[in-house]
Amino acid sequence: DQQVKQNSPSLSVQEGRISILNCDYTNSMFDYFLWYKKYPAEGPTFLISISSIKDKNEDGRFTVFLNKSAKHLSLHIVPSQPGDSAVYFCAASGTSGTYKYIFGTGTRLKVLA
Amino acid sequence: GAGVSQTPSNKVTEKGKYVELRCDPISGHTALYWYRQSLGQGPEFLIYFQGTGAADDSGLPNDRFFAVRPEGSVSTLKIQRTERGDSAVYLCASSPPRGEQFFGPGTRLTVL
């Protein structure tokens, strides 16, 4: 049973516009959420995180929103750049300690120049 | 500074053979993790080391899989009697205490 779900396998966005990547989770005991970005032939790279005590965290062009009642989080990238083209993974932890990340299946973002 | 490194980058083996995958974590990171990523999936947790000991090996799929970290730095993931279903990218990550995990580039294992 997939505890972390990314229902959109791919997304295309025009350069300069906003990219919104979505993630849903089923386990209400998760209390820490992360987004990782992955380029081909490289390992995932940490992007941004959010604790369940917050509903928003911002870092430059990247903002993560958390809606605990809906068990939903989203990553906003604005403005989107061609270099943002990658696979984005949502991850959650909390029930078994912060070390055990549960990942979604990823969303492939393509930013068109 | 140097990131997490993994060797080999690619490994092709035959069904039934034994393989070892190596991970060099970031210097000073006490925690080390192994994940497995199959095609079209996200990374799946295998095992977590805090120092030399395996604090949680609940993600290892069966007893053909074993991992060690004898000196609290380099770790080796060992797979015995490999099966075609073991084909995947094996990712290693390390972290400081209470920090996010930094991933290596992975080892792509192909079992023929």
Interface residues (C-beta under 8 A of the other chain):
Chain A: V4 L34 Y36 A41 E42 G43 P44 T45 F46 S49 F89 A91 S96 G97 T98 Y99 K100 Y101 I102 F103 G104 T105 G106
Chain B: V4 A31 Y33 Y35 G40 Q41 G42 P43 E44 F45 Y48 A55 D56 S58 G59 L91 A93 S95 R98 E100 Q101 F102 F103 G104 P105 G106
